């Protein structure tokens, strides 16, 4: 069974994916900022090490237009710097390289 980590699972895209993935084919690991803050690389690495997903689907995003204007640093950290890099997938299941999909 393929292990799929969906970060940003509480957002619109993340929720849609979580409801549509076939649980018979995929083991779903759904997280949001409360579980893993994707702007903190050490948290992403630790979570990937502990859970060893085959695929990471990054649905995180800060898309509140007013919030982005008032807090551009946060918007940049979440939307530009935070997307998982291939590095965490080097720790994926079985030591094989995994896949990272970014919205």
C-alpha positions as CSV (number, residue, x, y, z in Angstrom):
1,X,0.0,0.0,0.0
2,X,1.4,3.4,-1.0
3,X,1.9,5.8,1.9
4,X,0.8,9.3,1.0
5,X,1.5,12.4,3.1
6,X,-0.8,15.3,2.4
7,X,0.5,18.5,4.1
8,X,-2.0,21.3,4.3
9,X,-4.8,18.8,4.7
10,X,-7.2,21.2,6.3
11,X,-7.2,23.6,3.3
12,X,-9.6,23.4,0.3
13,X,-7.2,21.3,-1.9
14,X,-6.0,19.1,1.0
15,X,-9.6,18.3,2.1
16,X,-10.6,17.5,-1.5
17,X,-7.7,15.1,-1.9
18,X,-8.2,13.5,1.5
19,X,-11.9,12.7,0.6
20,X,-11.1,11.4,-2.9
21,X,-8.0,9.1,-2.2
22,X,-9.0,5.5,-2.2
23,X,-8.2,4.3,1.3
24,X,-8.0,0.7,0.0
25,X,-5.1,1.7,-2.2
26,X,-3.4,4.4,-0.1
27,X,-2.4,4.9,3.5
28,X,-3.2,8.5,4.1
29,X,-1.1,10.7,6.4
30,X,-2.9,14.0,6.7
31,X,-1.2,17.0,8.5
32,X,-1.7,20.7,8.8
33,X,0.3,23.4,10.5
34,X,-0.7,22.1,14.0
35,X,1.1,18.8,13.3
36,X,4.0,19.9,11.0
37,X,4.9,23.5,10.3
38,X,6.3,23.2,6.8
39,X,8.2,26.5,7.3
40,X,10.5,24.7,9.7
41,X,12.7,22.3,7.7
42,X,13.6,20.3,10.8
43,X,10.0,19.5,11.5
44,X,9.5,18.4,7.9
45,X,12.6,16.1,8.0
46,X,11.6,14.7,11.4
47,X,8.1,13.9,10.2
48,X,9.4,12.3,7.0
49,X,12.0,10.3,9.0
50,X,9.3,9.0,11.4
51,X,6.6,8.3,8.8
52,X,8.6,7.4,5.7
53,X,6.0,8.4,3.1
54,X,6.2,7.2,-0.5
55,X,4.7,10.4,-1.8
56,X,4.4,13.9,-0.3
57,X,1.6,16.1,-1.7
58,X,2.1,19.6,-0.5
59,X,-1.2,21.5,-0.4
60,X,0.0,24.1,2.0
61,X,-0.5,27.7,1.1
62,X,-1.1,31.1,2.6
63,X,-3.7,32.6,0.2
64,X,-5.6,35.1,2.4
65,X,-5.1,38.1,0.2
66,X,-5.4,40.6,3.0
67,X,-3.2,38.5,5.3
68,X,-0.5,38.2,2.6
69,X,-0.5,42.0,2.2
70,X,-0.2,42.6,6.0
71,X,2.3,39.8,6.6
72,X,4.3,39.4,3.4
73,X,7.1,37.6,5.3
74,X,4.8,34.8,6.3
75,X,3.3,34.6,2.8
76,X,6.8,34.2,1.4
77,X,7.9,31.6,4.0
78,X,4.7,29.5,3.4
79,X,4.3,29.9,-0.4
80,X,7.9,30.1,-1.6
81,X,10.3,28.6,0.9
82,X,8.2,25.9,2.5
83,X,7.4,23.6,-0.3
84,X,9.0,20.3,0.6
85,X,12.3,19.8,-1.1
86,X,13.4,16.4,-2.5
87,X,15.6,15.9,0.6
88,X,12.8,14.6,2.8
89,X,11.9,12.1,0.2
90,X,15.3,10.6,0.4
91,X,14.1,9.3,3.7
92,X,11.0,7.7,2.2
93,X,9.9,4.2,2.7
94,X,12.4,1.5,2.0
95,X,15.2,4.1,1.5
96,X,14.0,4.8,-2.0
97,X,13.5,8.2,-3.5
98,X,9.9,9.3,-3.3
99,X,7.9,11.9,-5.1
100,X,7.0,15.4,-4.0
101,X,4.0,17.1,-5.6
102,X,3.5,20.8,-4.9
103,X,0.3,22.7,-5.6
